[in-house]
Amino acid sequence: MYSVATRIVHNNAVCDDDGELLRVITPQTQWAYAIEFSLGARSFVAKTGGILKVRVRVHEGEIGLGLLTSDGGGYVCEAEIGMSEESEVVEIPLPNATGGSLVLRNASAAGKSKADIEFAGCEFPPAPVQPYWTASRIKHRGTVCKRFGDLLQITTPQEQWARAVELLPQTDAKITKTGGILKVRVRVQEGEIGLGLLTPDAARYVCEAEIGTSEESELIEIPLPKGGAGSLVLRNISATGQSKVEIEFVGCDVPPPPVQPYWTASRITHRGALCKRAGNLLHIVTPAERWANAVELPPQGDASVLEASTLLKVRVNVHQGEVGIGVLRSSVSYHREMRIGANSEGDLVEIPLPAGVPLGSFMVRNTAVAGRSVADIELVGFEVAARPEEIVIGPAVFAPFKAYSGIAPAGFYADWTGILTQVDVWVDWPESPDVPLDPHALDWAALAKAISESGGSFRMAAFGAGWGRWLAAGAALATQTARDYRLLGLEAEPQHFQWMLRHFKQNNISEGSYIALNAAAVGKPGDCWFAVGNSRAWYGQSVIREGDPSPEGAELRRTRGVTIDEALDLLSPLDYLQLDIQGAELEVLSYRPNRLHQEVRLINIGTHSFEIEAGLRKLFRRLGWECIYDIELGSKHALRLGDRVVPEVKFGDGVQVWRNPGLVIK
């Protein structure tokens, strides 16, 4: 490939050979060529690429030893070697194509340099070809780098962000066709380094891990994109001088077949987060800032657009704080995100992945109000989602009741129970003379069931009662079946509360048969902040928690809070409890689960997030309750009541109805 016999002497350099050893005295001028070794006949290494090993000892000054491009217009790489008492082996990467000359030049600014060089042979890439090879590297100025097989000992330059060592991609590596994970064991003995992957054009980083000083080595996993990437670069990121590090190439992982949408090995750790992987499990410590991204799993290329809707199953155990997990639609919005708080058992979360549209990254971020969160995230598996089931309501549930057949007076609507509602409480009122087949059909079915299963007196509470619609309907249906009734309504929005009192009066519900509180349902005793306003067009007013933004245009008011304990002290036992409290439902019901189990027969919950839905399932399954309906937020279903069918009903809020089989109320 190269030999002392093929040398060209430049600029009056002095050159004596002793077999394969060459003694060189360079010209005086810095950067002046001294010796050029022209490329010999094409050899095996030119076909495969490899490493040219040259033993060098510099007696005086400093030299550069580098490989020119085939046209001689620039350097492929160059090593700069200073004066030393001992010789060192310099490894020159050789491309797997015809290269240019090997050049020795004077790098000293203080006159000529003297050096001995000896060609020590060539080394070939290991088979099968790996994406990177410690021998195929470029050492940048000011760096000290020694190689021991797959291990490199590196001392970086002093400057922060200065590149130290660059490993060139091996173009024939099989993993460049499939993508995968490069595993590198790293121990930083001093300072802090960045280890990252460049794009093929070297314009930017695909990803970079930042690693600080540690007593022990850690395994760093670097995602390799399908189709190949650019150089792997180690650089100094310490702000206080050089860094010292050992890095060792451990091997590569390829994605498991069949290709799945996400893979724990192919991940990006965002600044300030810590992440350790054990198979499909990630142990994550998030940044301290709320909403800061922690770990991102990019979609795998062959599965980035799914042919069928799929459920991603993730087991989440939050040891501290609260995390959000979800799948991005774009860089700033989610297809879906769930927030999970600290738990001791771990929650199995199912995240629907849509078909036919490009998937974004799977993201874990910190949603805790204060400080870091710590969580274990395990990808359990993927399965094709079942088609939405038809919801069937048995006509028998409405058999004891008679639909209203009168005409509502001017300025009022009448629902199928005969309850009159003044038109100013709602912008649009699509009521039906029969049980409507819309998202509220399940509310009607749950109410009818609760009344039919009650004793001689029907007891009902509504949290987030609005204008009292469902309480008044409960009174009407109880009256139809010759039951008396007692009602409890909590409504925090002041105008809605006044409308509830008016609604009861307009429908002849006596003051002695109800308790109405201008208050919000809360998960712990005490007052709360509550968003109010836009009463006629909006029924989404809610408790505002610390750190949460208030809705645009809403006014915050300090409002009385009522817990499930306090409510049951006012009216108990309950045949029916209905909640529409805009995201507070899980914390309200979790406050005293034992009292729920002892004093409530049937609960109907409007749900407002996927994590709340998961938490409610866990709560009521633990209590041993029977699930009557479980309709996910935002889902679409066919709805059937006897012979009446609506092919598709979209549920804005979710619906969960749970029945306590162990409680009989007389």
HUWOTA-V823626 format. One record per residue. N is the residue number from 1. D_LAST is the distance of its C-alpha to the last C-alpha in Angstrom with 1 decimal. Layout:
BEGIN
n & d_last
N & D_LAST
N & D_LAST
END
This chain:
BEGIN
n & d_last
1 & 98.6
2 & 100.3
3 & 103.3
4 & 105.9
5 & 108.5
6 & 106.9
7 & 107.1
8 & 108.5
9 & 109.8
10 & 109.2
11 & 110.8
12 & 113.3
13 & 110.8
14 & 112.2
15 & 110.9
16 & 112.1
17 & 110.6
18 & 110.7
19 & 109.3
20 & 105.7
21 & 105.8
22 & 106.7
23 & 107.9
24 & 107.4
25 & 108.7
26 & 107.1
27 & 108.7
28 & 108.5
29 & 106.4
30 & 102.6
31 & 100.8
32 & 104.1
33 & 104.0
34 & 105.8
35 & 105.3
36 & 103.7
37 & 102.8
38 & 102.8
39 & 100.4
40 & 102.1
41 & 101.7
42 & 98.1
43 & 96.5
44 & 93.3
45 & 91.6
46 & 92.2
47 & 90.0
48 & 87.2
49 & 87.4
50 & 87.6
51 & 88.9
52 & 92.5
53 & 93.1
54 & 95.9
55 & 97.0
56 & 98.0
57 & 99.7
58 & 100.7
59 & 103.6
60 & 103.9
61 & 101.9
62 & 99.0
63 & 98.8
64 & 96.5
65 & 96.1
66 & 94.3
67 & 94.0
68 & 95.1
69 & 93.6
70 & 95.6
71 & 97.4
72 & 98.2
73 & 96.5
74 & 94.0
75 & 92.4
76 & 89.7
77 & 89.3
78 & 91.4
79 & 91.3
80 & 93.0
81 & 94.6
82 & 96.1
83 & 98.7
84 & 97.7
85 & 99.4
86 & 97.8
87 & 97.4
88 & 94.0
89 & 92.8
90 & 91.9
91 & 89.7
92 & 90.3
93 & 87.7
94 & 89.5
95 & 87.8
96 & 87.6
97 & 90.2
98 & 93.8
99 & 93.9
100 & 96.7
101 & 99.0
102 & 98.2
103 & 99.6
104 & 100.6
105 & 101.2
106 & 101.9
107 & 98.9
108 & 100.6
109 & 101.4
110 & 104.2
111 & 106.7
112 & 107.1
113 & 104.8
114 & 105.8
115 & 103.6
116 & 103.8
117 & 101.6
118 & 101.3
119 & 99.3
120 & 97.1
121 & 95.7
122 & 92.6
123 & 89.0
124 & 86.9
125 & 83.1
126 & 81.0
127 & 79.9
128 & 77.4
129 & 78.0
130 & 75.4
131 & 74.5
132 & 76.2
133 & 78.9
134 & 79.9
135 & 83.5
136 & 83.2
137 & 82.8
138 & 84.4
139 & 84.9
140 & 84.9
141 & 87.4
142 & 86.9
143 & 84.7
144 & 85.5
145 & 84.0
146 & 84.7
147 & 83.5
148 & 82.8
149 & 81.6
150 & 78.1
151 & 78.0
152 & 79.3
153 & 80.2
154 & 80.3
155 & 81.3
156 & 80.5
157 & 82.6
158 & 82.1
159 & 80.8
160 & 77.1
161 & 76.1
162 & 79.4
163 & 79.3
164 & 80.4
165 & 80.2
166 & 79.5
167 & 78.8
168 & 80.0
169 & 77.8
170 & 79.0
171 & 79.1
172 & 79.0
173 & 75.9
174 & 73.5
175 & 70.4
176 & 71.7
177 & 70.8
178 & 67.2
179 & 66.3
180 & 64.9
181 & 64.7
182 & 67.7
183 & 67.0
184 & 69.1
185 & 69.0
186 & 69.9
187 & 70.9
188 & 71.9
189 & 74.1
190 & 74.9
191 & 73.7
192 & 71.4
193 & 71.9
194 & 70.6
195 & 70.6
196 & 70.0
197 & 70.7
198 & 72.9
199 & 72.8
200 & 75.7
201 & 77.7
202 & 77.0
203 & 75.8
204 & 72.5
205 & 70.1
206 & 67.6
207 & 65.9
208 & 66.9
209 & 65.5
210 & 66.4
211 & 67.0
212 & 67.8
213 & 69.5
214 & 67.9
215 & 68.9
216 & 67.6
217 & 68.0
218 & 65.1
219 & 64.6
220 & 64.8
221 & 63.7
222 & 65.3
223 & 64.1
224 & 67.0
225 & 66.6
226 & 67.4
227 & 71.0
228 & 72.3
229 & 72.6
230 & 75.3
231 & 76.5
232 & 74.4
233 & 75.3
234 & 75.1
235 & 75.8
236 & 75.8
237 & 73.0
238 & 73.8
239 & 74.9
240 & 77.0
241 & 79.5
242 & 79.8
243 & 77.1
244 & 77.7
245 & 75.6
246 & 75.6
247 & 74.1
248 & 73.9
249 & 73.0
250 & 70.5
251 & 70.0
252 & 68.0
253 & 64.7
254 & 64.3
255 & 60.9
256 & 59.2
257 & 59.3
258 & 57.7
259 & 57.8
260 & 54.5
261 & 53.7
262 & 53.7
263 & 55.3
264 & 54.8
265 & 58.5
266 & 59.4
267 & 58.1
268 & 59.3
269 & 58.6
270 & 58.6
271 & 60.5
272 & 58.8
273 & 56.5
274 & 56.9
275 & 56.0
276 & 56.5
277 & 56.0
278 & 55.2
279 & 55.0
280 & 52.1
281 & 50.7
282 & 51.8
283 & 51.5
284 & 51.6
285 & 52.3
286 & 52.1
287 & 54.3
288 & 53.1
289 & 52.9
290 & 49.6
291 & 49.8
292 & 52.9
293 & 53.3
294 & 53.6
295 & 54.1
296 & 54.8
297 & 55.0
298 & 57.2
299 & 56.4
300 & 58.6
301 & 61.3
302 & 60.6
303 & 56.9
304 & 56.9
305 & 55.9
306 & 53.3
307 & 53.5
308 & 49.8
309 & 46.7
310 & 46.1
311 & 43.5
312 & 45.0
313 & 43.0
314 & 43.4
315 & 42.1
316 & 42.0
317 & 41.9
318 & 42.4
319 & 43.7
320 & 44.4
321 & 43.7
322 & 42.5
323 & 44.3
324 & 44.2
325 & 45.1
326 & 45.9
327 & 48.5
328 & 50.9
329 & 51.8
330 & 54.8
331 & 56.1
332 & 53.7
333 & 50.6
334 & 48.0
335 & 46.8
336 & 43.8
337 & 43.2
338 & 40.3
339 & 40.1
340 & 39.0
341 & 38.6
342 & 39.3
343 & 37.4
344 & 38.1
345 & 37.3
346 & 38.7
347 & 37.1
348 & 38.1
349 & 38.7
350 & 39.6
351 & 42.0
352 & 42.9
353 & 46.6
354 & 47.8
355 & 50.3
356 & 53.7
357 & 54.1
358 & 55.8
359 & 53.6
360 & 54.2
361 & 54.0
362 & 51.0
363 & 50.6
364 & 49.2
365 & 49.3
366 & 48.2
367 & 45.3
368 & 44.8
369 & 45.4
370 & 47.7
371 & 50.0
372 & 50.3
373 & 47.6
374 & 48.0
375 & 46.4
376 & 47.0
377 & 46.9
378 & 47.2
379 & 47.8
380 & 45.9
381 & 47.0
382 & 47.0
383 & 45.5
384 & 45.8
385 & 42.6
386 & 40.8
387 & 40.9
388 & 37.8
389 & 35.3
390 & 34.2
391 & 30.7
392 & 29.1
393 & 26.1
394 & 24.9
395 & 25.2
396 & 22.1
397 & 19.9
398 & 21.4
399 & 21.8
400 & 19.0
401 & 20.9
402 & 24.3
403 & 26.9
404 & 28.6
405 & 32.2
406 & 33.7
407 & 36.3
408 & 35.6
409 & 37.9
410 & 40.6
411 & 39.7
412 & 36.2
413 & 34.6
414 & 31.7
415 & 29.4
416 & 27.9
417 & 24.8
418 & 27.3
419 & 26.8
420 & 30.3
421 & 31.7
422 & 35.0
423 & 37.6
424 & 38.7
425 & 35.7
426 & 36.9
427 & 40.3
428 & 39.4
429 & 36.5
430 & 36.6
431 & 33.6
432 & 33.3
433 & 32.4
434 & 30.3
435 & 28.0
436 & 30.7
437 & 31.8
438 & 32.5
439 & 31.1
440 & 28.1
441 & 27.1
442 & 24.9
443 & 23.2
444 & 22.5
445 & 21.3
446 & 18.9
447 & 17.5
448 & 17.2
449 & 15.4
450 & 12.8
451 & 12.2
452 & 12.3
453 & 9.7
454 & 7.2
455 & 4.8
456 & 7.2
457 & 8.1
458 & 9.7
459 & 10.9
460 & 14.2
461 & 17.2
462 & 20.6
463 & 23.4
464 & 26.7
465 & 25.3
466 & 28.9
467 & 29.2
468 & 25.4
469 & 25.7
470 & 22.4
471 & 20.4
472 & 22.0
473 & 21.5
474 & 17.7
475 & 17.9
476 & 20.1
477 & 18.1
478 & 14.9
479 & 17.2
480 & 18.7
481 & 15.5
482 & 15.0
483 & 12.1
484 & 12.9
485 & 13.1
486 & 14.1
487 & 16.7
488 & 18.7
489 & 22.1
490 & 24.8
491 & 28.2
492 & 31.4
493 & 34.0
494 & 35.1
495 & 36.0
496 & 32.8
497 & 30.8
498 & 32.8
499 & 32.3
500 & 28.5
501 & 28.7
502 & 31.1
503 & 28.9
504 & 25.9
505 & 28.4
506 & 30.1
507 & 26.9
508 & 25.8
509 & 22.9
510 & 23.1
511 & 23.7
512 & 21.0
513 & 18.3
514 & 19.5
515 & 21.1
516 & 24.2
517 & 26.3
518 & 29.8
519 & 29.3
520 & 29.3
521 & 26.8
522 & 28.8
523 & 28.9
524 & 30.3
525 & 30.3
526 & 33.0
527 & 34.6
528 & 35.8
529 & 38.3
530 & 36.9
531 & 39.0
532 & 38.9
533 & 41.0
534 & 41.8
535 & 38.5
536 & 39.0
537 & 40.3
538 & 38.3
539 & 34.7
540 & 35.5
541 & 35.7
542 & 34.6
543 & 34.9
544 & 38.5
545 & 38.9
546 & 42.1
547 & 44.8
548 & 43.2
549 & 45.2
550 & 43.8
551 & 43.7
552 & 46.9
553 & 46.9
554 & 43.7
555 & 43.7
556 & 42.1
557 & 40.3
558 & 38.9
559 & 35.2
560 & 32.3
561 & 30.1
562 & 26.4
563 & 25.0
564 & 21.5
565 & 21.3
566 & 22.2
567 & 19.9
568 & 16.8
569 & 18.2
570 & 18.1
571 & 14.7
572 & 11.9
573 & 9.6
574 & 10.8
575 & 9.8
576 & 13.5
577 & 16.7
578 & 20.0
579 & 23.3
580 & 26.9
581 & 28.8
582 & 32.1
583 & 32.5
584 & 30.5
585 & 27.3
586 & 28.1
587 & 29.1
588 & 26.1
589 & 23.6
590 & 25.8
591 & 25.9
592 & 22.9
593 & 21.6
594 & 19.8
595 & 17.6
596 & 16.9
597 & 16.0
598 & 13.6
599 & 11.9
600 & 12.4
601 & 11.2
602 & 14.2
603 & 17.6
604 & 20.5
605 & 23.8
606 & 27.1
607 & 29.7
608 & 33.2
609 & 35.2
610 & 35.6
611 & 35.4
612 & 32.0
613 & 30.8
614 & 32.2
615 & 30.6
616 & 27.1
617 & 27.5
618 & 28.6
619 & 25.7
620 & 22.9
621 & 24.8
622 & 25.2
623 & 21.5
624 & 21.1
625 & 19.2
626 & 19.9
627 & 22.3
628 & 21.6
629 & 24.6
630 & 27.4
631 & 30.2
632 & 33.0
633 & 34.4
634 & 37.4
635 & 36.9
636 & 37.7
637 & 35.9
638 & 36.2
639 & 33.0
640 & 32.1
641 & 29.7
642 & 30.7
643 & 34.4
644 & 34.5
645 & 35.9
646 & 37.1
647 & 39.5
648 & 39.0
649 & 36.5
650 & 37.1
651 & 34.3
652 & 35.5
653 & 32.6
654 & 30.8
655 & 27.2
656 & 24.8
657 & 21.3
658 & 19.3
659 & 16.0
660 & 14.4
661 & 14.1
662 & 13.1
663 & 9.8
664 & 6.5
665 & 3.8
666 & 0.0
END
